[in-house]
Amino acid sequence: MFFYIKALHIIFIVTWFSGMFYIVRLFIYNTEAQEKSEIEKRILTDQFSIMIRRLWLGITWPSAILTLIFGGWMATYFYPIPQWLWIKLGFVVALYAYHFTLQRIYAEEMKGIFRFSSNQLRIWNEVATILLVAIVMLVTVKQNMSWAWGIAGLLLFVLLLMSAIKIYKLIRNSNKQ
């Protein structure tokens, strides 16, 4: 039974992350649509609002809930709870905190409030990537991982991601001119 629960947990993790990655892209496009002419802005905003609502309420939220259910169920098989699992749960709490920030952005954009620039949203989109890498590495490597190397690797990964965002912004700005 454990492996069926684990498989369902992994499936809903994948769909949850897919939803979180794509929703921020839609937030970015919706934010950039606000800079268009009034007709384009209205058409794009209406379309993005439909896409955002369906993705968020139809895929991302249900996946987050089912991930929690199957993950919690799976955790009942561990006693005592190993140290690596406690650390993973810390990252999972951070991931749900991130999810709730996306909920706030969702609610604001549905009301026509755009507090963040597209570049800020691009950076925010990478938080899910960082948490995904941390969780997968931790679950896969478990006790064999050196904490010093794990933290150093995660920091290096963050540095590479932020550098890639800056390079992308430079290329994008040079293509506009």
N, C-alpha and C positions, 0 to 999 in steps of 0.2 A: 504494500500500500504506500509506503514511504516514497518509492520512486515515481509513482503516479502523481502524488502530491508535489514532489520536486519538479516533475516535468511541467505540471500546470503552473507552478510558481515561476519557472523560467519563461514559459510562454507569455504570461501576463507581464513579467518584467520587460520582455522585448516589446510588447505592444505599448506598454506605459512609456518606455523611453522613446519609442517611435513617435508617440503623441507629443511628448515634451519637446523633442527636437524639432518637429514640424510646426508646432504651435508658435514657437518663437519666430520661425521663418515667416509665418503668416502675420505675426505682430509687426515684423520688420516691413513687410510689403504693405501692410495696412498703414503704417506710419509714413512710409514714403509716398503713398497714394495721397496723403494730405497736402502734398506739395504740388499736385497736378492742378489743371484747370478745374473749374467748378463742376462741369459735366463729367469729366474723367474721374474726378474725386468721388462724386456721388455714386457712379457706376461701380468703381473699384471698391469703395468702402462697403457698399451693399453686398457685393459678391464675397469679399473677404470676411464680412461679418457672418454670412451663412456658413462659409467654410470653417471659420474659427469655432462657431457654436457647435457645429456637428462633430468636429474633431474633439473638442474639449469635453463636451457632454456625452458624446456617443462612444468614444474610444478611450480617451486619456483618463477621465475620472473612473469609469468602470474598471479599467486595467489597474489603476492605483489601488482601488478597493480590493480587487481580487488578488493582487500581489500581496497585500497585507494579510488577507485571510489565509491564503495558502502558505505564506511565509511563517505566519504565527502558528499554523497547524504543524508545519514542518519542525518548528523550533521545539515543539513538545516532545520530539524524539531525542533531544539532547538533554541529558542530565548527568552530571552537572554541566552547566553551560561553559564551553571552553572559552579561553581568553580571546581568541581570534573572532569568535562570534559576537562577543560583547563589543569589540571594536567595529565589526561590520554593522552592528545595530546602531552604533553612533553615526556611521556614515548614512545609514538608512534614515535616521531621524533628520539628518541634514538634507537628505534628498526630499523627504516630505516637506520640510521647511521651504525648500526651493519650489516644490510643487505649489505650495500655498502662495508664494510670491507670484507665480504664474497665474494663479486664480485671481489675484488682485489686479494684475495687468489685464487679464481677460475682462473682468468686471468694468474696469475703467474704459477699455477700448469699446466695449459694447455701449457705453454711455457717451462715446465720442471724446473721451479724455485721453490725450497722448502725452504722457509725462516724460517719456524717454525717447532719445534720438535713435535712429536706426543703428548707429554705431554702438551706442550703449547696449542696445538689445543684442547685437552680435556678440559683444563681450559676455553678456549675461547668459547667452545660449551655451557658452563653453563650460559653465558651472556644471551642467548635467554631464558633460563629457568627462570632466575631472572626477566627479563622483562615480561615474560608471567605471572608469579605469581603476580608481582606488578600490571599489567594491570587488570587481572581478579579480584583480590581482590578489587581494586579501583572501577571497574565497578559494581561489585556485592554489595559491602557494601556501597558505595557512602558516603552520609553525615553522616551515622551512625558510621563511623570509626574515632577513635581518631588518630590524626596525630602522636602523640608520640608512641602509640602502633603499628601503621602501620609501622613506620620507624624501631622501635625496632624489630618487627616481620620480616621485610625484611632483616635486618642485621643479625639476628639469622639464617634465612634461608640461607643466603650467607655463613655464618660461617659453617653451617652444610654441605653445598655442597662442600666447599673447604676441609673440614675434610674428607669427603667421597672420594674425589679425591686423597688425600694424602694416605689414608688407602688402596685404590685400587692400587696405585702405589707401596706401600710397599708389598702388597700381590703378585702383578704381578712380582716384582723384586725377591721376595723370591722363587717363582715358577720357575723362569728362572735358578736359581742356583741349 
